[in-house]
């Protein structure tokens, strides 16, 4: 019975390692991440809310601001080391009448200095450690 209990604990622990973001790796980063918090405001993901996508293989970042598409280059190694760089990005320029997220999202990305994995989330924060954006894998 003790052996079974030990195996169960190991399986539970390993599932947390493989399915959480606590152990960052390019494979875990790859894919699309919904914005679930933006400058302290909870965001319920829909097709009209911001997201970021990380194409690790081609070193590209892409996403949606809530109105416009964004794209740029990705240094996955630096991001995984907690040093993201969102300065090399471009955007479409469609007019947004109900700009609920775009301005906040772009301002937040331009202020990001740190990135860290917390549970299933990627947390992007400023130089003082204030959370600007919380991302959760789609």
C-alpha positions as CSV (number, residue, x, y, z in Angstrom):
1,X,0.0,0.0,0.0
2,X,2.9,2.4,0.8
3,X,4.4,1.7,-2.6
4,X,1.1,2.5,-4.3
5,X,0.8,5.7,-2.3
6,X,4.3,6.8,-3.3
7,X,3.6,6.1,-7.0
8,X,0.4,8.1,-6.8
9,X,2.2,11.1,-5.3
10,X,4.9,10.9,-7.9
11,X,2.3,10.7,-10.7
12,X,0.4,13.7,-9.3
13,X,3.7,15.7,-8.9
14,X,4.8,14.9,-12.4
15,X,1.5,15.8,-13.9
16,X,1.9,19.2,-12.3
17,X,5.4,19.6,-13.8
18,X,4.3,18.6,-17.3
19,X,1.0,20.5,-17.4
20,X,1.8,23.8,-15.6
21,X,4.0,26.7,-16.6
22,X,6.2,26.4,-13.6
23,X,8.9,24.7,-15.5
24,X,9.2,27.0,-18.5
25,X,10.2,25.5,-21.9
26,X,9.7,26.5,-25.5
27,X,7.2,23.7,-26.0
28,X,5.0,25.0,-23.2
29,X,5.3,28.6,-24.4
30,X,4.3,27.7,-28.0
31,X,0.7,28.4,-28.9
32,X,-2.0,31.0,-28.1
33,X,-2.5,32.6,-24.7
34,X,-5.6,34.5,-23.7
35,X,-5.3,37.7,-21.8
36,X,-7.2,37.0,-18.5
37,X,-6.1,40.0,-16.6
38,X,-5.1,43.4,-18.0
39,X,-3.8,46.1,-15.6
40,X,-5.7,44.7,-12.7
41,X,-9.0,44.2,-14.6
42,X,-10.2,40.6,-15.1
43,X,-10.8,39.7,-18.8
44,X,-13.2,36.9,-19.8
45,X,-11.7,35.6,-23.0
46,X,-13.9,35.9,-26.1
47,X,-13.2,36.4,-29.8
48,X,-13.1,40.1,-29.1
49,X,-10.5,40.1,-26.3
50,X,-6.7,40.3,-26.6
51,X,-4.4,37.3,-26.9
52,X,-0.8,36.6,-27.7
53,X,0.5,33.7,-29.8
54,X,4.0,32.4,-29.6
55,X,5.4,30.6,-32.7
56,X,8.6,29.3,-31.1
57,X,9.7,27.4,-34.2
58,X,9.8,30.5,-36.5
59,X,10.7,33.0,-33.7
60,X,7.4,35.0,-34.2
61,X,4.9,36.5,-31.9
62,X,1.4,37.4,-33.0
63,X,-1.9,38.3,-31.5
64,X,-5.0,40.5,-31.3
65,X,-5.5,43.7,-29.3
66,X,-9.2,43.6,-29.2
67,X,-9.4,45.5,-32.5
68,X,-6.1,45.1,-34.5
69,X,-3.8,42.3,-35.2
70,X,-0.2,42.5,-34.0
71,X,2.9,40.6,-35.1
72,X,6.6,40.7,-34.4
73,X,9.8,38.8,-33.6
74,X,10.1,36.5,-30.6
75,X,13.2,35.6,-28.5
76,X,11.7,32.7,-26.7
77,X,14.9,32.0,-24.7
78,X,14.9,35.6,-23.3
79,X,11.2,35.4,-22.6
80,X,11.6,32.1,-20.7
81,X,14.5,33.7,-18.7
82,X,12.0,36.4,-17.6
83,X,13.3,39.1,-19.9
84,X,10.6,39.7,-22.6
85,X,11.0,42.2,-25.4
86,X,7.8,43.4,-27.1
87,X,9.5,46.4,-28.8
88,X,9.8,44.7,-32.2
89,X,6.1,44.5,-33.0
90,X,3.8,46.0,-35.6
91,X,0.1,46.4,-35.8
92,X,-2.7,46.8,-38.3
93,X,-4.4,50.2,-38.1
94,X,-8.1,49.7,-38.2
95,X,-10.3,52.2,-36.5
96,X,-11.8,50.9,-33.3
97,X,-15.0,52.6,-32.1
98,X,-15.3,50.7,-28.9
99,X,-11.6,50.6,-27.9
100,X,-12.1,48.6,-24.6
101,X,-8.8,46.8,-24.5
102,X,-6.4,47.9,-27.3
103,X,-5.0,51.1,-25.7
104,X,-4.5,49.4,-22.3
105,X,-3.0,46.3,-23.9
106,X,-0.5,48.1,-26.1
107,X,0.5,50.4,-23.2
108,X,0.9,47.3,-20.9
109,X,3.1,45.5,-23.5
110,X,5.3,48.5,-23.9
111,X,5.9,48.7,-20.1
112,X,6.6,45.0,-19.6
113,X,10.1,44.3,-18.1
114,X,9.6,40.8,-16.5
115,X,7.9,37.6,-17.3
116,X,7.3,34.6,-15.1
117,X,5.3,31.4,-15.0
118,X,2.9,31.1,-12.2
119,X,0.8,27.9,-12.2
120,X,-0.8,27.8,-15.6
121,X,-0.3,31.5,-16.3
122,X,2.4,33.7,-17.7
123,X,2.6,36.9,-15.7
124,X,4.0,40.0,-17.4
125,X,5.0,42.8,-15.0
126,X,6.7,46.2,-15.0
127,X,10.0,47.1,-13.4
128,X,8.4,47.5,-10.0
129,X,6.7,44.0,-10.2
130,X,3.2,45.3,-10.8
131,X,1.2,42.8,-12.9
132,X,0.3,44.3,-16.2
133,X,-0.9,41.2,-18.2
134,X,-1.8,37.7,-17.1
135,X,-1.9,35.2,-19.9
136,X,-3.5,31.7,-19.8
137,X,-3.1,29.1,-22.5
138,X,-6.1,28.6,-24.8
